[in-house]
Each structure stands twice: as C-alpha cells, then as structure tokens.
Amino acid sequence: FQRRISLISFCEDRVVRITAGKDTLYNADGKPQLIASNAVLGDANPFVGDYGISKNPESFAKESYRAYFTDKQRGAVLRLSMDGITPISSAGMNDYFRDNLTNSDSIIGSYDDRNKNYNLTLSSDGNKLTRGTGSPDNNLINGVTVSYEESVKGWTSFKSFIPEFGLSSSNNYYTFNQGRVWRHNAETDTNGDDINRNTFYGIAQPSTITSVLNSNPKLIKSYNTLNYEGTAGWIGQSIITDQQSGTVSGFIEKENKWFNYIKGEGSVVDLRAFNFQGI
C-alpha cells in the first residue's frame, strides 16, 4: 500500500513501513565516489503493535491515507492511519469479532466512498456465524456484513448483502455476487424502474432497526415526547421496559401530524412511579 513516501507492507504478524521513491546516496563497491538513485527501498520500520493481516489480504480496504484490515489470528479488526494502528474491533465488538473471525473461511473488506463505511463481510462454509444481539436471525447463517463508520467511531449496522468483492468508483459503491455487479444506493435500475430499499442483486431483504434509548441501563430516564415517522400508522403496538409497559392504540391527526399518548397496561396503579408523582 503506497502512502506518501512509504510503502506499507502487510505481513502475517507485522505491518512494516518501508521508505520508497526517494533519492538515496550509497557507495556500491567501496570506492570513494557516491551514486545517487531512487530505485531502491530504504529502511523497514514496523508499526507499534503486534498485529498483522494473518492470511487474509482480501480484508484490506483503503480510503485516502487510512487503511482497514483484519488479523484473524488475534481476532481483531484494525485501522492504519497517521497515528498508527488502532484496533477498531474494540469499539463495542471485541467478543463478536474474536468469535466470528476464527470461524470465517473468507474475510472480505471494501470501502463505500458514498456512505463513508468500511464494510467487512465474513462468510463460512460450515461454521456458525452470528449477526449479534437484536438481529431477527441470530441462528446459523453462512455470511454477514458489518459496517464501521469513522464519523461515529463505531460499528453502525449489520447489512443484508454478502459480496464476493466490493469497490468504490466515481462516488458509487459496487459489489459483486456470483459474477453479477450491483450498484448500491441507486434509486432506479437500468430500465428506469424504481428499486426498493434493502434490495441487493435483485432480491429484496427484510429490514429491522434496533434503537438504543438508554445507553446506560443503570439509570432510569424519563422522556416527554417520543417521535415516530413512517408511511403508515403504528397501531396496536406495545412499548415495554423493565419497569413498566404500555400500548399505543392509534393516532389522532392534528395539522397533518399524528399524536397520541402511551397508555399504561394493568389495573394496578403504582404510587411510586415517576409519572404518577409528576417527577
């Protein structure tokens, strides 16, 4: 990987920076005259950290001066930037990658320039890979794609496409599956027909969202308003916490907006509840 004046070499157990493309003065045969040449490689200096790319060069993807890769032997996903090597798998996904990288037969990395995501696809011929807690299909699957986003410094999504290869070109992101190329984030196909969201390689996939309202579960929070936006009414759904539960039977329209209250379930009134005491 060429970066500025250095050639970055990814070995199984090390990542090494080698000076390249610079004029070097050297004495070739012991004679006093010096010879100048830029056709040499300079000193090799390893980056700090006992990480390499193992035997999965297909996990490599780059964006500007940043490079992303995995170290299967150590169960880590890594980013190489100007400040050195950083294990980005430690952003809440340590256990997940430690388990699933080991069971993966193929580890494919690609970078989506349009959405600024590093997409990492893990696939297996027979081992168990999991999508993680909160996914609708937590059971045996043979592939999964997860996305890392720099703007939030974390893993933002599990995705429904399992590519054989992926790349970005001219602000578009393309992946390949069984020899077929698919352009992501497209509104229409080559015939001008609309493409449904979460459709890949012509096949629609189910969509789910897991929202985190309380990142610190030790603290009980009170919300004045919960906003919901969608194409249809959210009717007959329950809202459940570890303290209380309620339902939304329907919505009432006011100025082209739809409102209602969450009505508590159960016939017993808890005199200690925050909403009863007005706290």
Secondary structure as a PSIPRED ss2 file (coil, helix, strand):
# PSIPRED VFORMAT (PSIPRED V4.0)

   1 F C   1.000  0.000  0.000
   2 Q E   0.000  0.000  1.000
   3 R E   0.000  0.000  1.000
   4 R C   1.000  0.000  0.000
   5 I C   1.000  0.000  0.000
   6 S E   0.000  0.000  1.000
   7 L E   0.000  0.000  1.000
   8 I E   0.000  0.000  1.000
   9 S E   0.000  0.000  1.000
  10 F E   0.000  0.000  1.000
  11 C C   1.000  0.000  0.000
  12 E C   1.000  0.000  0.000
  13 D C   1.000  0.000  0.000
  14 R C   1.000  0.000  0.000
  15 V E   0.000  0.000  1.000
  16 V E   0.000  0.000  1.000
  17 R E   0.000  0.000  1.000
  18 I E   0.000  0.000  1.000
  19 T E   0.000  0.000  1.000
  20 A E   0.000  0.000  1.000
  21 G C   1.000  0.000  0.000
  22 K C   1.000  0.000  0.000
  23 D C   1.000  0.000  0.000
  24 T E   0.000  0.000  1.000
  25 L E   0.000  0.000  1.000
  26 Y E   0.000  0.000  1.000
  27 N C   1.000  0.000  0.000
  28 A C   1.000  0.000  0.000
  29 D C   1.000  0.000  0.000
  30 G C   1.000  0.000  0.000
  31 K C   1.000  0.000  0.000
  32 P C   1.000  0.000  0.000
  33 Q C   1.000  0.000  0.000
  34 L C   1.000  0.000  0.000
  35 I E   0.000  0.000  1.000
  36 A E   0.000  0.000  1.000
  37 S E   0.000  0.000  1.000
  38 N C   1.000  0.000  0.000
  39 A C   1.000  0.000  0.000
  40 V C   1.000  0.000  0.000
  41 L E   0.000  0.000  1.000
  42 G E   0.000  0.000  1.000
  43 D E   0.000  0.000  1.000
  44 A E   0.000  0.000  1.000
  45 N E   0.000  0.000  1.000
  46 P E   0.000  0.000  1.000
  47 F C   1.000  0.000  0.000
  48 V C   1.000  0.000  0.000
  49 G C   1.000  0.000  0.000
  50 D C   1.000  0.000  0.000
  51 Y C   1.000  0.000  0.000
  52 G C   1.000  0.000  0.000
  53 I C   1.000  0.000  0.000
  54 S C   1.000  0.000  0.000
  55 K C   1.000  0.000  0.000
  56 N C   1.000  0.000  0.000
  57 P H   0.000  1.000  0.000
  58 E H   0.000  1.000  0.000
  59 S H   0.000  1.000  0.000
  60 F C   1.000  0.000  0.000
  61 A E   0.000  0.000  1.000
  62 K E   0.000  0.000  1.000
  63 E E   0.000  0.000  1.000
  64 S C   1.000  0.000  0.000
  65 Y C   1.000  0.000  0.000
  66 R E   0.000  0.000  1.000
  67 A E   0.000  0.000  1.000
  68 Y E   0.000  0.000  1.000
  69 F E   0.000  0.000  1.000
  70 T E   0.000  0.000  1.000
  71 D E   0.000  0.000  1.000
  72 K H   0.000  1.000  0.000
  73 Q H   0.000  1.000  0.000
  74 R H   0.000  1.000  0.000
  75 G C   1.000  0.000  0.000
  76 A E   0.000  0.000  1.000
  77 V E   0.000  0.000  1.000
  78 L E   0.000  0.000  1.000
  79 R E   0.000  0.000  1.000
  80 L E   0.000  0.000  1.000
  81 S E   0.000  0.000  1.000
  82 M C   1.000  0.000  0.000
  83 D C   1.000  0.000  0.000
  84 G E   0.000  0.000  1.000
  85 I E   0.000  0.000  1.000
  86 T E   0.000  0.000  1.000
  87 P E   0.000  0.000  1.000
  88 I H   0.000  1.000  0.000
  89 S H   0.000  1.000  0.000
  90 S H   0.000  1.000  0.000
  91 A C   1.000  0.000  0.000
  92 G C   1.000  0.000  0.000
  93 M C   1.000  0.000  0.000
  94 N H   0.000  1.000  0.000
  95 D H   0.000  1.000  0.000
  96 Y H   0.000  1.000  0.000
  97 F H   0.000  1.000  0.000
  98 R H   0.000  1.000  0.000
  99 D H   0.000  1.000  0.000
 100 N H   0.000  1.000  0.000
 101 L C   1.000  0.000  0.000
 102 T C   1.000  0.000  0.000
 103 N C   1.000  0.000  0.000
 104 S C   1.000  0.000  0.000
 105 D C   1.000  0.000  0.000
 106 S E   0.000  0.000  1.000
 107 I E   0.000  0.000  1.000
 108 I E   0.000  0.000  1.000
 109 G E   0.000  0.000  1.000
 110 S E   0.000  0.000  1.000
 111 Y E   0.000  0.000  1.000
 112 D E   0.000  0.000  1.000
 113 D C   1.000  0.000  0.000
 114 R C   1.000  0.000  0.000
 115 N C   1.000  0.000  0.000
 116 K C   1.000  0.000  0.000
 117 N E   0.000  0.000  1.000
 118 Y E   0.000  0.000  1.000
 119 N E   0.000  0.000  1.000
 120 L E   0.000  0.000  1.000
 121 T E   0.000  0.000  1.000
 122 L E   0.000  0.000  1.000
 123 S E   0.000  0.000  1.000
 124 S C   1.000  0.000  0.000
 125 D C   1.000  0.000  0.000
 126 G C   1.000  0.000  0.000
 127 N C   1.000  0.000  0.000
 128 K C   1.000  0.000  0.000
 129 L E   0.000  0.000  1.000
 130 T C   1.000  0.000  0.000
 131 R C   1.000  0.000  0.000
 132 G C   1.000  0.000  0.000
 133 T C   1.000  0.000  0.000
 134 G C   1.000  0.000  0.000
 135 S C   1.000  0.000  0.000
 136 P C   1.000  0.000  0.000
 137 D C   1.000  0.000  0.000
 138 N C   1.000  0.000  0.000
 139 N C   1.000  0.000  0.000
 140 L C   1.000  0.000  0.000
 141 I E   0.000  0.000  1.000
 142 N C   1.000  0.000  0.000
 143 G E   0.000  0.000  1.000
 144 V E   0.000  0.000  1.000
 145 T E   0.000  0.000  1.000
 146 V E   0.000  0.000  1.000
 147 S E   0.000  0.000  1.000
 148 Y E   0.000  0.000  1.000
 149 E E   0.000  0.000  1.000
 150 E C   1.000  0.000  0.000
 151 S C   1.000  0.000  0.000
 152 V C   1.000  0.000  0.000
 153 K C   1.000  0.000  0.000
 154 G E   0.000  0.000  1.000
 155 W E   0.000  0.000  1.000
 156 T E   0.000  0.000  1.000
 157 S E   0.000  0.000  1.000
 158 F E   0.000  0.000  1.000
 159 K E   0.000  0.000  1.000
 160 S C   1.000  0.000  0.000
 161 F C   1.000  0.000  0.000
 162 I C   1.000  0.000  0.000
 163 P C   1.000  0.000  0.000
 164 E C   1.000  0.000  0.000
 165 F E   0.000  0.000  1.000
 166 G E   0.000  0.000  1.000
 167 L E   0.000  0.000  1.000
 168 S E   0.000  0.000  1.000
 169 S E   0.000  0.000  1.000
 170 S C   1.000  0.000  0.000
 171 N C   1.000  0.000  0.000
 172 N E   0.000  0.000  1.000
 173 Y E   0.000  0.000  1.000
 174 Y E   0.000  0.000  1.000
 175 T E   0.000  0.000  1.000
 176 F E   0.000  0.000  1.000
 177 N E   0.000  0.000  1.000
 178 Q C   1.000  0.000  0.000
 179 G C   1.000  0.000  0.000
 180 R E   0.000  0.000  1.000
 181 V E   0.000  0.000  1.000
 182 W E   0.000  0.000  1.000
 183 R E   0.000  0.000  1.000
 184 H C   1.000  0.000  0.000
 185 N C   1.000  0.000  0.000
 186 A C   1.000  0.000  0.000
 187 E C   1.000  0.000  0.000
 188 T E   0.000  0.000  1.000
 189 D C   1.000  0.000  0.000
 190 T C   1.000  0.000  0.000
 191 N C   1.000  0.000  0.000
 192 G C   1.000  0.000  0.000
 193 D C   1.000  0.000  0.000
 194 D E   0.000  0.000  1.000
 195 I C   1.000  0.000  0.000
 196 N C   1.000  0.000  0.000
 197 R C   1.000  0.000  0.000
 198 N C   1.000  0.000  0.000
 199 T E   0.000  0.000  1.000
 200 F E   0.000  0.000  1.000
 201 Y C   1.000  0.000  0.000
 202 G C   1.000  0.000  0.000
 203 I E   0.000  0.000  1.000
 204 A E   0.000  0.000  1.000
 205 Q C   1.000  0.000  0.000
 206 P C   1.000  0.000  0.000
 207 S C   1.000  0.000  0.000
 208 T C   1.000  0.000  0.000
 209 I C   1.000  0.000  0.000
 210 T C   1.000  0.000  0.000
 211 S C   1.000  0.000  0.000
 212 V C   1.000  0.000  0.000
 213 L C   1.000  0.000  0.000
 214 N C   1.000  0.000  0.000
 215 S C   1.000  0.000  0.000
 216 N C   1.000  0.000  0.000
 217 P C   1.000  0.000  0.000
 218 K C   1.000  0.000  0.000
 219 L C   1.000  0.000  0.000
 220 I C   1.000  0.000  0.000
 221 K C   1.000  0.000  0.000
 222 S C   1.000  0.000  0.000
 223 Y C   1.000  0.000  0.000
 224 N C   1.000  0.000  0.000
 225 T C   1.000  0.000  0.000
 226 L C   1.000  0.000  0.000
 227 N C   1.000  0.000  0.000
 228 Y C   1.000  0.000  0.000
 229 E C   1.000  0.000  0.000
 230 G C   1.000  0.000  0.000
 231 T C   1.000  0.000  0.000
 232 A C   1.000  0.000  0.000
 233 G C   1.000  0.000  0.000
 234 W C   1.000  0.000  0.000
 235 I C   1.000  0.000  0.000
 236 G C   1.000  0.000  0.000
 237 Q E   0.000  0.000  1.000
 238 S E   0.000  0.000  1.000
 239 I E   0.000  0.000  1.000
 240 I E   0.000  0.000  1.000
 241 T C   1.000  0.000  0.000
 242 D C   1.000  0.000  0.000
 243 Q C   1.000  0.000  0.000
 244 Q C   1.000  0.000  0.000
 245 S E   0.000  0.000  1.000
 246 G E   0.000  0.000  1.000
 247 T E   0.000  0.000  1.000
 248 V E   0.000  0.000  1.000
 249 S C   1.000  0.000  0.000
 250 G C   1.000  0.000  0.000
 251 F C   1.000  0.000  0.000
 252 I E   0.000  0.000  1.000
 253 E E   0.000  0.000  1.000
 254 K E   0.000  0.000  1.000
 255 E C   1.000  0.000  0.000
 256 N C   1.000  0.000  0.000
 257 K E   0.000  0.000  1.000
 258 W E   0.000  0.000  1.000
 259 F E   0.000  0.000  1.000
 260 N C   1.000  0.000  0.000
 261 Y C   1.000  0.000  0.000
 262 I C   1.000  0.000  0.000
 263 K E   0.000  0.000  1.000
 264 G E   0.000  0.000  1.000
 265 E C   1.000  0.000  0.000
 266 G C   1.000  0.000  0.000
 267 S C   1.000  0.000  0.000
 268 V C   1.000  0.000  0.000
 269 V C   1.000  0.000  0.000
 270 D C   1.000  0.000  0.000
 271 L C   1.000  0.000  0.000
 272 R C   1.000  0.000  0.000
 273 A C   1.000  0.000  0.000
 274 F H   0.000  1.000  0.000
 275 N H   0.000  1.000  0.000
 276 F H   0.000  1.000  0.000
 277 Q H   0.000  1.000  0.000
 278 G C   1.000  0.000  0.000
 279 I C   1.000  0.000  0.000
